[in-house]
Amino acid sequence: MQVYSTCTLAPEENEEVVGWALARFGDALAVEPVDLPVPNQRPGLERWEGRELQAALAGARRVLPTRTMQAFFLCRLRKRRSTVQRWLGQRR
């Protein structure tokens, strides 16, 4: 399992980065739903600036800022199988 997290709500640093990995490695990676015990959470974006993003990103969490908490993004990824061969094959 891997956790990708940032201290920003910028889709370019969050959903787009995870979306790139999902597109690059196909079903070798999967987003696992995250449930946090805070009321100020929202699902990851599935659409941004008129573009469709990966539907699986809804399993990520965007935590909105409060007086006691800063905003952040969190996505839990499960590696289903090796990505080494796919990575090496695409680099050649």
KOLVEX-103813 format. One line per field, with one value per residue (C-alpha): x, y, z; residue in three letters. Coordinates in steps of 0.25 Angstrom, whole numbers, always signed. Example, Ala and Ser with C-alpha at 12.3 -4.5 7.8 and 13.67 -1.06 7.14 Angstrom:
<atoms>
X = +49, +55 $
Y = -18, -4 $
Z = +31, +29 $
gumi = ALA, SER $
</atoms>
This chain:
<atoms>
X = +0, +5, -1, +0, -2, +0, -3, -10, -24, -18, -23, -10, -2, -13, -23, -15, -2, -10, -18, -4, +0, -13, -12, +2, +1, -13, -20, -7, -10, -24, -29, -34, -45, -41, -50, -46, -52, -54, -67, -59, -55, -59, -57, -45, -49, -54, -55, -47, -46, -56, -48, -52, -42, -41, -54, -46, -41, -54, -48, -37, -40, -39, -39, -44, -37, -44, -39, -31, -27, -20, -25, -19, -21, -20, -20, -18, -12, -11, -1, -7, +5, +19, +20, +35, +33, +23, +31, +44, +36, +31, +45, +51 $
Y = +0, +14, +27, +40, +53, +67, +80, +86, +85, +88, +78, +79, +73, +64, +57, +59, +53, +41, +40, +40, +28, +21, +23, +19, +6, +2, -8, -11, +1, +3, +14, +9, +18, +26, +29, +40, +43, +58, +65, +74, +64, +63, +52, +54, +62, +54, +66, +78, +90, +83, +70, +57, +51, +36, +32, +24, +38, +39, +29, +40, +51, +66, +71, +86, +95, +99, +108, +97, +89, +92, +87, +74, +63, +48, +36, +22, +13, -2, -8, -21, -26, -21, -9, -11, -17, -7, +4, -1, -5, +9, +16, +9 $
Z = +0, -3, +2, -7, +1, -1, +7, -4, -11, -25, -35, -42, -30, -26, -35, -47, -41, -37, -50, -57, -49, -51, -66, -67, -59, -63, -53, -46, -37, -30, -22, -9, -2, +10, +21, +31, +44, +40, +35, +26, +16, +1, -9, -19, -32, -44, -53, -53, -63, -72, -73, -68, -58, -54, -47, -37, -31, -24, -14, -10, +0, +0, +14, +15, +24, +37, +49, +55, +42, +29, +16, +10, +0, +2, -7, -3, -14, -15, -24, -29, -37, -41, -50, -53, -66, -71, -66, -73, -86, -87, -85, -97 $
gumi = MET, GLN, VAL, TYR, SER, THR, CYS, THR, LEU, ALA, PRO, GLU, GLU, ASN, GLU, GLU, VAL, VAL, GLY, TRP, ALA, LEU, ALA, ARG, PHE, GLY, ASP, ALA, LEU, ALA, VAL, GLU, PRO, VAL, ASP, LEU, PRO, VAL, PRO, ASN, GLN, ARG, PRO, GLY, LEU, GLU, ARG, TRP, GLU, GLY, ARG, GLU, LEU, GLN, ALA, ALA, LEU, ALA, GLY, ALA, ARG, ARG, VAL, LEU, PRO, THR, ARG, THR, MET, GLN, ALA, PHE, PHE, LEU, CYS, ARG, LEU, ARG, LYS, ARG, ARG, SER, THR, VAL, GLN, ARG, TRP, LEU, GLY, GLN, ARG, ARG $
</atoms>
